[in-house]
Every structure is written in C-alpha cells, then in structure tokens.
Amino acid sequence: MKTYPEEIAKDVYAFLLWDKSWNSYNNCYLLLENNHYILIDSEKEEHSGFLYSALKSKGISIKDITHFIATHGHKDHIGGAHFLGEIEGFIHDKDLELIPENLRNQLKMNLPDNGSTVSNLECVLLGHHTKGSVSLYHRKSKVLFCGDQICFFGEPLKGNNVVDIGKLEREKFKQFVSEWSQNEDMRKKHNFNLFIKGLRAINKFDVEYLCTGHGVVLKGNLNGFISDLLAFE
C-alpha cells in the first residue's frame, strides 16, 4: 500500500495513503507546535499500521503524539485514533453521534464553533460534509486543514507530488461546483447554500496551503481559488 509522507511547511507534515477499497488517497496531518505533536485525522482503523510506519520514517513515534483532532466523524478520519492511547482527542459535539463506542472516551473534548483550540489552531464549524465538520487554521504557517469540505476523492497525484498547485484538480472542482450550482434539485438535496457559507468562512483566512481530506495538498493563490468557487453562488 502506497504511503506518501511529506513536509508541507515547517513542522507541518502530510501523510497520504492509497486506499484500494475505494481507489482514493486518504489524508491525515501532523503539526508540531509548542512541544505538542498534534495529529489531524487518522486514516481508517485497519490502515493505522501504515500511518505509524510513515510517522516512524520521519523519526516520530506514536508515543510522541500528544493530541488528536478530527475534522469530522467519518471512519476514514477517526479510525486510527483507536490506537493512540491516553491522549486528548477533540471533535465537534455535532459529530459525536458518528463516533463508535470504542472511541467515545478518546474523543470527548468539544471543538468550538468559532475559536481557538490546541496550540492556537483556529477552528470554524462548517457543518456541511457532516454536521460537525470543521476547518482548522494554523496562522504561523498559513496552512488550513479543511477536511472534506474541499477534497479530491479518487484523484491520483501528479508526479507523486503531495503538495502541488493542482491546476487540473482546481478546474475539475470548479466545474463540479458550477454544475451543482445550476441544478436546483441538487442544490436543495446537498445544501449548496451551507457549502457556500463554509467557503466564506474559510476565505477569511490568509491561506497558502490547503490540506484536504483526500488527494493533493494545494499551494498558491488559495484565496483566489475559493473566490472563484464563491462566484457560483
């Protein structure tokens, strides 16, 4: 199984794992800040061994991790937390209903709707992909972790580059949003207005790197990209 650990910015790492069961990369991230090792999302439970091997390749032990934050409660984002031991785990309380019983004790600390969390990460409730979906912004590195609000599910990496401008990915996503915006049934069914509200919240930050839930990490002119998506409102 292919894994791609890569440094995005100073002390911010991406870990991408190719999941053959649905032919997509699943992403998680590690942030080193104020002597804290913060894991953001954690892959599926059955893939945790690959994640821990990837961490080890960067000289990081699973025992080094001090905090875990889930961008939302789907199994490909929280499953690996089962093996993290006694650390502080955070998730928004609107996603607690998605958490299996064996993780309830580890993910009991609520994320704010709008405010700071561990190591001054700025958390905003998006609420579109799941009721408790959040984005997390690291101001020092200008990295924004958006979970599956924007993601490139099923898309391969260009030249095996985890971090890329992603010109093709941007164009395909803009086309997807454009078609969604013009279909009244789909707008209502998938709450297009709430999706747009989440984009507005993200676009308030000065973003140089967009860490998605699946696929390439985008770099460069991210606020311009999000503004292009907002134009379909």
C-alpha positions in Angstrom: 0.0 0.0 0.0 1.5 3.3 -1.0 2.1 6.0 1.6 3.4 9.5 1.0 4.8 11.4 4.0 5.8 14.9 3.1 6.6 18.1 4.9 4.2 20.9 3.8 5.7 23.8 5.7 8.0 24.0 8.7 6.8 21.4 11.3 3.6 20.5 9.3 3.5 17.1 7.6 1.0 15.4 5.3 0.5 11.6 5.3 -1.3 10.3 2.2 -2.3 6.6 2.0 -3.7 5.0 -1.1 -6.9 3.1 -0.1 -7.5 0.3 -2.6 -11.0 -0.4 -1.3 -12.3 2.9 -2.9 -9.3 3.9 -5.1 -8.5 7.1 -3.4 -5.9 8.7 -1.2 -6.9 9.2 2.5 -5.1 12.1 4.1 -4.0 13.0 7.6 -1.6 15.5 9.0 0.8 16.2 11.8 1.6 19.6 13.4 4.5 20.2 15.7 3.8 23.2 17.9 4.8 24.3 21.4 6.2 20.9 22.3 2.9 19.3 21.1 2.5 16.7 18.4 -1.0 17.1 17.0 -2.4 14.5 14.7 -5.2 15.9 12.5 -7.3 13.0 11.2 -6.1 9.4 11.5 -7.0 7.2 8.5 -9.2 4.1 8.8 -8.6 1.8 11.8 -7.4 -1.1 9.5 -4.7 1.2 8.0 -3.2 2.5 11.2 -0.1 0.4 10.9 0.8 2.1 7.6 0.3 5.5 9.2 2.5 4.7 12.1 5.2 3.4 9.8 5.1 6.6 7.9 5.4 8.6 11.1 8.4 6.5 12.1 10.0 7.3 8.7 10.1 10.9 9.9 11.5 10.0 13.3 8.2 10.3 15.1 6.9 7.6 17.4 3.2 7.1 18.1 4.0 7.8 21.7 5.2 11.3 20.8 1.6 12.3 19.7 0.0 14.5 22.4 -3.3 15.5 20.8 -5.7 14.2 18.2 -8.2 16.4 16.3 -10.8 15.1 13.9 -12.1 17.4 11.2 -15.2 15.2 11.2 -16.5 11.9 12.4 -16.2 9.6 9.4 -14.3 6.3 9.8 -11.5 7.3 7.4 -10.7 10.3 9.6 -11.1 8.8 13.1 -10.4 5.1 12.9 -6.7 5.1 13.7 -7.3 7.1 16.9 -8.3 3.8 18.5 -4.5 3.0 18.8 -3.3 6.4 20.1 -3.7 5.5 23.8 -4.5 8.0 26.5 -4.2 11.4 24.7 -6.6 14.3 24.4 -8.9 13.8 21.5 -11.1 16.6 20.0 -14.1 16.5 17.8 -17.1 18.8 17.4 -20.0 17.6 19.5 -22.4 17.7 16.5 -20.5 14.6 15.2 -20.5 12.6 18.4 -23.3 10.5 17.0 -20.9 9.2 14.4 -18.3 8.0 16.9 -18.3 4.2 17.6 -18.4 3.2 21.2 -14.8 2.2 21.4 -13.7 5.8 20.6 -16.2 7.7 22.8 -13.8 8.0 25.7 -11.0 9.3 23.5 -13.0 11.9 21.6 -14.8 13.6 24.3 -13.5 17.1 24.1 -15.6 19.5 22.1 -14.2 21.8 19.4 -15.6 25.4 19.3 -18.0 26.7 16.6 -15.6 29.6 16.2 -12.5 30.0 18.3 -9.1 28.6 19.3 -8.3 25.1 20.2 -4.9 23.2 20.8 -1.8 25.3 20.2 -4.0 28.2 19.0 -5.3 26.4 15.9 -8.3 28.5 14.8 -11.4 26.3 14.5 -14.5 27.1 12.5 -17.6 24.9 12.3 -18.5 24.3 8.6 -21.3 21.8 9.1 -21.7 20.7 5.5 -20.0 17.4 4.9 -21.2 16.3 8.3 -23.0 18.3 11.0 -19.8 18.6 12.9 -17.3 19.2 10.1 -14.7 21.9 11.0 -11.8 23.7 9.4 -8.6 24.3 11.3 -6.2 27.2 10.5 -2.5 27.4 11.6 -1.7 31.1 11.3 2.1 30.8 11.6 2.4 28.5 8.5 -0.8 29.7 6.7 -2.0 26.1 6.5 -5.7 25.4 6.5 -7.0 21.9 7.2 -10.4 21.7 5.6 -11.4 18.1 5.9 -13.8 17.0 3.1 -15.3 20.5 2.6 -12.9 20.5 -0.4 -11.2 17.3 -1.4 -10.1 15.4 -4.5 -11.5 11.9 -3.9 -10.2 9.3 -6.3 -7.7 11.7 -7.9 -4.1 10.4 -8.4 -1.1 12.5 -7.5 0.6 14.3 -10.4 4.2 13.1 -10.4 3.8 11.7 -6.9 3.8 15.2 -5.6 1.8 15.5 -2.4 1.9 19.3 -2.5 1.1 20.9 -5.8 -0.5 23.9 -7.5 -3.1 21.4 -8.7 -4.3 23.2 -11.8 -6.3 20.3 -13.1 -7.8 19.5 -9.7 -8.9 23.1 -9.3 -10.5 23.2 -12.7 -12.4 19.9 -12.2 -13.6 21.0 -8.8 -14.8 24.4 -10.2 -16.7 22.5 -12.9 -18.3 20.3 -10.3 -19.4 23.3 -8.2 -20.6 25.1 -11.3 -22.8 22.2 -12.3 -24.1 21.8 -8.7 -25.0 25.5 -8.6 -27.2 25.2 -11.7 -29.2 22.2 -10.6 -32.0 23.2 -8.2 -32.7 19.7 -7.1 -29.1 19.1 -6.2 -28.7 22.5 -4.5 -31.5 21.6 -2.1 -30.6 17.9 -1.7 -27.0 18.6 -0.8 -27.5 22.0 0.9 -25.5 24.1 -1.6 -26.0 27.3 0.5 -24.4 25.7 3.5 -21.4 24.7 1.4 -21.1 28.3 0.2 -21.3 29.6 3.8 -18.4 27.3 4.7 -16.3 28.6 1.8 -16.9 32.1 3.0 -15.7 31.2 6.5 -12.5 29.6 5.0 -11.8 32.5 2.8 -11.5 34.9 5.7 -8.0 33.3 6.4 -4.8 34.0 4.5 -4.2 30.6 3.1 -1.0 29.4 1.4 -1.6 25.6 1.7 -5.0 23.9 1.7 -4.9 20.5 3.3 -7.8 18.5 2.0 -9.3 15.2 3.2 -8.4 13.3 0.1 -5.7 13.8 -2.5 -3.3 16.6 -3.3 -2.5 19.4 -0.9 -2.9 22.6 -2.8 -0.5 25.5 -2.7 -0.6 29.0 -4.1 -3.4 31.6 -4.5 -5.9 29.6 -2.5 -8.0 32.6 -1.6 -8.3 33.2 -5.4 -9.4 29.6 -5.9 -12.0 29.9 -3.2 -13.2 33.2 -4.5 -13.7 31.5 -7.9 -15.9 28.9 -6.2 -17.9 31.6 -4.4 -18.7 33.2 -7.7 -21.1 30.3 -8.4 -23.3 31.3 -5.6 
